[in-house]
Amino acid sequence: MHKLISKKMMLLTGLALITTTVVMASSVGALGTSNLVLHGSTTLGPTMVAAETPFQNASLGVTIDGANLVQNSSGTGISDLNAGSCDVAMSSRPLKTSGAETGDSAYAVERDAVIMMVSDAQTPSYITQLSKIQVRGIYEGIYADASGNTYWDAGAVTTPAGGIAGNDLAGDTTTTYEPSVSYPALPGNGHSDGHVLINIFARNLDSGTRGFVGDSTANGGAVFAKASTLITGHLDASDYPLEQKYLGDDSSSHREAGAGAMQTAINSATNSALGYAGLGYTRDSTHTNIRDLLLVNDSNGLAYPASNINVYSGHYPFSRFCYLVTKNGNANNTNAMILVNWMQTLDGAGQDCTITAKELRLVPDEDVNHDNKVDIFDLTQAGNDYSHSGAAHFTRSDVNRDGHVDIFDMTDLGNWYGTTIVQP
């Protein structure tokens, strides 16, 4: 009898262990389950971290596996998706139009802007703006002296008619770039105190932010010179030969692995430093040694800050979207799309998470009737709701979300009047 009880106890213990193992396996978000595993962008990552709890509270039968949400980079996240290592990728750049990413689908879930920023105390106060071609020249080493150093007082440069040899990380020495391109002098030129070395920081090679800056076609051509064909074995399919030639690979001291690391590097610099990051990683109460630069719009020559209206309208040249990415044909896409749709819902909890992460909603509050422009119809709708009160944003006419439709909302709409909202 004792032996029989012991055998039963052993059997029950074994079954309990098996059950526990199964429960634990499902709780950590094994791939293909309703507990979605996300990898990718350090720009979009904080938004999705903020989304974990409200998405779970929505009780849609799908959750975000916060324990396995990996913020590495857009390129790595998309590669992980295509390799089957995650259910959804997070990306701060659009998908590439060739290679493995053509089998993926991207869904915009928030707006962002890439900010060029400098270390404030160490950089001359008159360094307040850059043009895209100046950014290009700095990051490609066009302004560098014979020792490879770039200073804020660098003069105008015209590249040789024969161009510059690529000589990038994949050994592409046969192609030349930038033939006879004129680069204007940097903003310190002509200032007696402008001979200040620029410590240049860039993101890692597979960073979506680096890829966005390099490929940015807003108001003109790409910022970085880009190879016309992909080079086999390259660390990143977006090949920027001169930027890589000048700043090196991921082991270089010029490269930062994430947006937070970039923010820290610029803020803690002991000399004049230049870098770039998304809206959530610029100057704030704990990073006070960062100065956000204006960016010149090539179409009109005016310099714009990355204000909300300039990002939504596209006047700020480095305005962009961030995306959730799924792999076409993935068996778990039904669950993934539940997350995508929740994130994209107008005025929903998912869009609120973008604000938590210091990013922007897909649709601005000023576009009251969400038709991608601010015009007389928005003013009319707000006028019809005038003097009404309720919970914060009880109606889209409550533009400033203070629970009242009043003169402050009308003034805000007036400031945005005539603005067209750019789309993905």
C-alpha positions as CSV (number, residue, x, y, z in Angstrom):
1,M,0.0,0.0,0.0
2,H,2.8,2.4,0.9
3,K,4.5,1.7,-2.4
4,L,1.3,2.3,-4.3
5,I,0.8,5.7,-2.6
6,S,4.4,6.6,-3.3
7,K,4.0,5.7,-7.0
8,K,0.8,7.8,-7.2
9,M,2.5,10.7,-5.5
10,M,5.4,10.5,-8.0
11,L,2.9,10.4,-10.9
12,L,1.0,13.4,-9.5
13,T,4.3,15.3,-8.9
14,G,5.4,14.6,-12.5
15,L,2.1,15.8,-13.9
16,A,2.3,18.9,-11.8
17,L,5.8,19.6,-13.1
18,I,4.6,19.1,-16.7
19,T,1.7,21.4,-16.1
20,T,3.8,24.1,-14.5
21,T,6.3,23.9,-17.4
22,V,3.5,24.3,-19.9
23,V,2.1,27.3,-18.0
24,M,5.5,28.9,-17.7
25,A,6.2,28.4,-21.4
26,S,3.0,30.1,-22.4
27,S,3.6,33.0,-19.9
28,V,6.9,34.0,-21.4
29,G,5.4,34.6,-24.8
30,A,6.6,31.7,-26.9
31,L,6.6,32.7,-30.6
32,G,3.3,32.2,-32.3
33,T,1.2,32.6,-29.2
34,S,-1.2,35.4,-28.2
35,N,1.6,36.9,-26.0
36,L,3.5,38.8,-28.7
37,V,7.3,39.1,-28.8
38,L,8.5,42.4,-30.2
39,H,12.1,43.3,-31.3
40,G,13.6,46.4,-32.8
41,S,13.8,50.2,-32.7
42,T,15.0,52.0,-29.6
43,T,12.9,55.0,-30.8
44,L,9.6,53.1,-31.0
45,G,10.5,50.8,-28.1
46,P,9.5,53.1,-25.2
47,T,6.0,53.6,-26.8
48,M,5.5,49.8,-26.9
49,V,6.8,49.5,-23.3
50,A,4.2,52.1,-22.3
51,A,1.5,50.1,-24.3
52,E,2.0,46.8,-22.5
53,T,-0.4,47.4,-19.6
54,P,-3.2,49.3,-21.4
55,F,-3.1,46.8,-24.2
56,Q,-3.5,44.0,-21.7
57,N,-6.3,45.9,-19.9
58,A,-8.1,46.2,-23.3
59,S,-8.9,42.4,-22.9
60,L,-8.5,41.7,-26.6
61,G,-7.2,38.2,-26.1
62,V,-3.7,39.3,-27.1
63,T,-0.9,40.8,-25.0
64,I,2.6,42.2,-25.3
65,D,5.4,40.1,-23.8
66,G,7.1,42.8,-21.9
67,A,9.7,40.4,-20.5
68,N,10.9,39.7,-24.0
69,L,10.5,43.1,-25.7
70,V,14.0,43.7,-27.1
71,Q,15.1,47.2,-28.0
72,N,18.1,46.7,-30.3
73,S,17.7,48.5,-33.7
74,S,15.2,48.6,-36.5
75,G,17.4,46.6,-38.8
76,T,18.1,43.9,-36.2
77,G,14.4,43.7,-35.3
78,I,13.3,43.2,-38.9
79,S,16.0,40.6,-39.4
80,D,14.8,38.8,-36.3
81,L,11.2,38.9,-37.6
82,N,12.3,37.4,-40.9
83,A,14.4,34.8,-39.1
84,G,11.4,33.8,-36.9
85,S,12.8,35.2,-33.7
86,C,10.0,37.6,-32.9
87,D,6.3,38.1,-33.9
88,V,6.5,41.8,-34.6
89,A,9.3,44.2,-35.4
90,M,9.6,47.8,-34.4
91,S,11.1,50.1,-37.0
92,S,11.9,53.9,-37.2
93,R,12.3,53.7,-40.9
94,P,10.3,52.5,-43.9
95,L,10.9,49.0,-45.3
96,K,13.6,48.6,-47.9
97,T,12.4,48.1,-51.4
98,S,14.7,45.2,-52.2
99,G,15.8,42.1,-50.4
100,A,14.1,40.2,-47.6
101,E,12.0,43.2,-46.4
102,T,9.9,43.1,-49.6
103,G,8.1,40.2,-47.9
104,D,7.1,42.3,-44.9
105,S,4.4,44.8,-44.2
106,A,4.8,48.0,-42.2
107,Y,2.1,49.9,-40.3
108,A,2.6,53.4,-39.1
109,V,1.7,53.8,-35.4
110,E,3.3,57.1,-34.4
111,R,5.1,60.2,-35.8
112,D,8.6,61.3,-34.9
113,A,11.3,63.6,-36.1
114,V,15.1,63.2,-36.1
115,I,16.7,66.1,-34.3
116,M,20.3,67.2,-35.0
117,M,21.7,68.2,-31.6
118,V,24.9,69.5,-30.1
119,S,26.4,69.7,-26.7
120,D,25.3,73.1,-25.5
121,A,28.0,74.4,-23.2
122,Q,30.8,73.3,-25.5
123,T,29.4,74.5,-28.8
124,P,29.5,78.2,-29.9
125,S,26.1,79.8,-29.2
126,Y,25.6,80.9,-32.9
127,I,25.6,77.2,-34.0
128,T,21.8,77.1,-34.2
129,Q,20.9,75.4,-37.5
130,L,22.2,73.2,-40.3
131,S,21.1,72.4,-43.8
132,K,20.8,68.8,-45.1
133,I,23.9,69.3,-47.3
134,Q,25.9,70.5,-44.4
135,V,24.8,67.5,-42.4
136,R,25.9,65.4,-45.4
137,G,29.3,67.0,-45.6
138,I,30.0,66.7,-41.9
139,Y,29.0,63.0,-41.7
140,E,30.8,62.1,-45.0
141,G,34.1,63.9,-44.0
142,I,33.8,66.4,-46.8
143,Y,34.8,69.3,-44.5
144,A,37.6,67.3,-42.8
145,D,41.1,68.6,-42.8
146,A,44.2,66.6,-43.7
147,S,44.2,65.0,-40.2
148,G,40.6,63.9,-40.6
149,N,39.2,66.5,-38.2
150,T,36.1,68.7,-38.9
151,Y,35.8,72.1,-37.3
152,W,32.8,74.4,-37.1
153,D,34.6,77.1,-39.1
154,A,35.2,74.9,-42.1
155,G,34.9,76.8,-45.3
156,A,33.0,76.0,-48.5
157,V,34.1,72.9,-50.3
158,T,33.6,71.7,-53.9
159,T,34.4,68.0,-54.4
160,P,36.7,67.0,-57.3
161,A,35.1,66.4,-60.7
162,G,36.2,62.8,-60.5
163,G,34.4,62.3,-57.2
164,I,35.6,60.5,-54.1
165,A,36.4,56.8,-53.8
166,G,33.9,54.9,-51.7
167,N,36.3,52.5,-49.9
168,D,33.6,51.5,-47.5
169,L,33.5,48.6,-45.1
170,A,32.9,46.0,-47.8
171,G,35.9,47.2,-49.8
172,D,34.1,49.1,-52.5
173,T,37.0,51.1,-53.9
174,T,36.0,51.2,-57.5
175,T,32.9,53.5,-57.2
176,T,33.2,57.2,-56.8
177,Y,30.7,59.6,-55.2
178,E,29.9,63.3,-54.9
179,P,31.5,64.5,-58.2
180,S,31.7,68.4,-58.3
181,V,29.2,68.9,-55.4
182,S,29.4,72.4,-53.7
183,Y,29.1,72.3,-50.0
184,P,28.5,75.7,-48.2
185,A,30.7,76.8,-45.3
186,L,29.8,75.6,-41.9
187,P,28.1,78.2,-39.5
188,G,31.3,78.9,-37.5
189,N,33.1,80.1,-40.6
190,G,34.0,83.8,-40.3
191,H,33.8,83.8,-36.5
192,S,37.0,84.3,-34.5
193,D,36.0,81.6,-32.0
194,G,34.7,79.2,-34.7
195,H,37.7,76.9,-34.8
196,V,36.1,74.3,-32.6
197,L,36.5,70.6,-33.3
198,I,33.3,68.7,-33.9
199,N,33.1,65.3,-32.1
200,I,30.8,63.5,-34.5
201,F,28.4,60.8,-33.2
202,A,26.3,58.5,-35.5
203,R,24.1,55.5,-34.8
204,N,25.1,51.9,-35.5
205,L,25.0,50.6,-39.1
206,D,21.7,48.8,-38.7
207,S,19.9,51.7,-36.9
208,G,16.6,52.8,-38.4
209,T,17.4,56.4,-37.5
210,R,20.7,56.3,-39.4
211,G,18.9,54.7,-42.3
212,F,16.2,57.3,-42.2
213,V,18.7,60.2,-42.2
214,G,20.7,58.6,-44.9
215,D,17.7,57.9,-47.1
216,S,15.7,61.0,-46.3
217,T,14.1,62.3,-49.5
218,A,12.0,65.1,-47.9
219,N,12.5,68.2,-50.0
220,G,15.3,66.8,-52.1
221,G,17.6,63.8,-52.5
222,A,19.1,61.4,-50.0
223,V,21.3,62.9,-47.3
224,F,24.1,60.4,-47.5
225,A,25.7,59.3,-50.7
226,K,24.2,55.8,-51.3
227,A,25.6,53.0,-53.4
228,S,23.6,52.2,-56.5
229,T,23.8,48.5,-55.9
230,L,24.0,46.4,-52.7
231,I,27.3,45.0,-51.7
232,T,27.3,41.3,-50.7
233,G,28.4,40.7,-47.2
234,H,27.8,44.3,-46.0
235,L,26.8,44.8,-42.4
236,D,23.7,46.8,-43.6
237,A,22.0,46.7,-47.0
238,S,21.7,50.5,-47.0
239,D,25.2,51.3,-48.1
240,Y,26.5,54.8,-47.4
241,P,30.1,54.5,-48.5
242,L,31.5,57.9,-47.6
243,E,29.8,58.0,-44.2
244,Q,31.2,54.6,-43.4
245,K,34.6,55.4,-44.7
246,Y,34.8,58.5,-42.5
247,L,33.1,57.2,-39.3
248,G,33.9,53.5,-39.4
249,D,32.0,50.4,-38.3
250,D,30.0,49.7,-35.1
251,S,33.2,49.3,-33.1
252,S,34.1,53.0,-33.8
253,S,33.9,55.5,-31.0
254,H,31.7,57.6,-33.3
255,R,28.9,55.0,-33.2
256,E,26.2,54.7,-30.6
257,A,24.1,51.6,-30.3
258,G,20.8,53.2,-29.2
259,A,18.9,56.5,-29.0
260,G,19.4,56.7,-25.3
261,A,23.1,56.1,-25.7
262,M,23.2,59.0,-28.2
263,Q,21.4,61.3,-25.9
264,T,23.8,60.5,-23.1
265,A,26.8,60.9,-25.3
266,I,25.8,64.4,-26.4
267,N,24.7,65.5,-23.0
268,S,27.9,64.3,-21.2
269,A,30.4,65.5,-23.9
270,T,33.3,67.6,-22.7
271,N,33.9,69.1,-26.1
272,S,31.6,70.2,-28.9
273,A,29.6,67.1,-30.0
274,L,27.1,66.6,-32.8
275,G,24.6,63.8,-33.1
276,Y,21.0,62.9,-33.9
277,A,18.1,61.2,-32.3
278,G,14.3,61.1,-32.2
279,L,11.9,63.4,-30.4
280,G,12.0,61.3,-27.2
281,Y,15.8,61.6,-26.8
282,T,16.6,65.3,-27.0
283,R,17.0,68.0,-24.4
284,D,14.9,67.5,-21.2
285,S,15.1,68.1,-17.5
286,T,17.8,65.5,-17.0
287,H,19.7,66.2,-20.2
288,T,20.2,70.0,-20.0
289,N,23.5,70.1,-22.0
290,I,21.7,69.4,-25.3
291,R,20.9,72.1,-27.9
292,D,18.4,71.1,-30.6
293,L,19.3,72.6,-33.9
294,L,16.9,74.0,-36.5
295,L,17.0,72.3,-39.9
296,V,16.8,74.1,-43.2
297,N,14.0,73.1,-45.6
298,D,15.6,73.0,-49.1
299,S,12.3,73.9,-50.8
300,N,12.2,77.4,-49.3
301,G,15.5,78.0,-47.5
302,L,13.9,78.5,-44.2
303,A,15.1,76.9,-41.0
304,Y,12.5,75.1,-38.9
305,P,12.4,73.6,-35.4
306,A,10.8,70.2,-34.9
307,S,7.6,71.7,-33.4
308,N,4.4,69.7,-33.7
309,I,3.0,71.7,-36.5
310,N,6.3,71.5,-38.5
311,V,6.5,67.8,-38.0
312,Y,2.8,67.1,-39.0
313,S,3.1,69.4,-42.0
314,G,6.4,68.0,-43.1
315,H,8.1,71.5,-43.1
316,Y,10.7,70.0,-40.8
317,P,12.8,68.0,-43.2
318,F,13.5,65.0,-41.0
319,S,9.9,64.3,-40.1
320,R,9.1,60.6,-40.1
321,F,6.8,57.7,-39.0
322,C,7.6,54.7,-36.8
323,Y,6.2,51.4,-37.8
324,L,5.1,48.0,-36.5
325,V,6.3,45.4,-39.0
326,T,4.8,41.9,-39.7
327,K,6.1,39.2,-42.0
328,N,3.7,38.3,-44.8
329,G,2.2,34.9,-44.4
330,N,3.2,34.6,-40.7
331,A,0.7,32.3,-39.0
332,N,0.6,34.7,-36.0
333,N,-0.3,37.8,-38.0
334,T,-4.0,37.7,-36.8
335,N,-2.7,38.4,-33.3
336,A,-0.2,40.9,-34.5
337,M,-2.8,42.8,-36.4
338,I,-4.9,43.1,-33.2
339,L,-2.0,45.0,-31.7
340,V,-1.5,47.1,-34.9
341,N,-5.2,48.1,-35.0
342,W,-5.3,48.9,-31.3
343,M,-2.2,51.1,-31.7
344,Q,-3.7,52.9,-34.8
345,T,-7.1,53.6,-33.3
346,L,-7.9,57.4,-33.4
347,D,-7.8,58.9,-29.9
348,G,-7.3,55.3,-28.5
349,A,-5.1,54.2,-25.6
350,G,-2.5,53.1,-28.0
351,Q,-2.1,56.6,-29.4
352,D,-1.9,58.0,-25.9
353,C,1.2,55.8,-25.4
354,T,3.0,57.8,-28.1
355,I,2.7,60.9,-25.9
356,T,3.9,59.0,-22.9
357,A,7.1,58.2,-24.9
358,K,7.4,61.9,-26.0
359,E,6.5,61.1,-29.5
360,L,3.4,62.3,-31.6
361,R,0.1,60.8,-32.4
362,L,-0.7,59.8,-36.0
363,V,-3.4,62.5,-36.2
364,P,-2.9,65.9,-34.6
365,D,-5.7,67.2,-32.2
366,E,-6.0,70.2,-34.5
367,D,-7.3,68.1,-37.3
368,V,-10.7,67.9,-35.6
369,N,-12.5,66.0,-38.4
370,H,-9.3,64.0,-39.2
371,D,-9.3,64.7,-43.0
372,N,-5.6,65.5,-43.1
373,K,-6.0,69.3,-43.2
374,V,-7.0,72.1,-40.8
375,D,-9.6,74.3,-42.5
376,I,-13.0,75.9,-42.1
377,F,-14.6,72.5,-41.5
378,D,-12.5,72.0,-38.3
379,L,-13.4,75.5,-37.1
380,T,-17.0,75.0,-37.9
381,Q,-17.1,71.7,-35.9
382,A,-15.4,73.4,-32.9
383,G,-17.8,76.3,-33.2
384,N,-20.7,74.0,-33.0
385,D,-19.3,72.5,-29.8
386,Y,-18.3,75.9,-28.3
387,S,-18.8,76.3,-24.6
388,H,-19.5,72.5,-24.1
389,S,-17.6,70.8,-21.3
390,G,-16.9,67.2,-20.2
391,A,-14.0,64.9,-19.5
392,A,-10.7,65.7,-21.1
393,H,-11.1,65.4,-24.9
394,F,-14.7,64.4,-24.6
395,T,-15.0,65.7,-28.2
396,R,-12.3,66.3,-30.8
397,S,-13.2,69.9,-30.6
398,D,-11.5,70.0,-27.2
399,V,-8.2,70.5,-29.0
400,N,-6.1,71.2,-25.9
401,R,-7.7,68.4,-23.9
402,D,-8.7,70.5,-20.9
403,G,-12.4,69.4,-20.8
404,H,-13.7,72.6,-22.3
405,V,-14.3,73.9,-25.8
406,D,-13.4,77.5,-25.6
407,I,-11.4,80.4,-27.0
408,F,-8.1,78.6,-26.4
409,D,-9.2,75.7,-28.7
410,M,-10.3,78.2,-31.3
411,T,-7.0,80.1,-31.1
412,D,-5.0,76.8,-31.5
413,L,-7.1,76.0,-34.6
414,G,-6.4,79.5,-35.9
415,N,-2.7,79.0,-35.5
416,W,-2.9,75.7,-37.5
417,Y,-5.4,77.0,-40.1
418,G,-4.4,76.0,-43.6
419,T,-2.0,73.3,-42.5
420,T,-2.0,70.1,-44.6
421,I,-1.0,66.9,-42.7
422,V,1.5,64.7,-44.4
423,Q,0.7,61.0,-44.7
424,P,2.8,57.8,-44.5
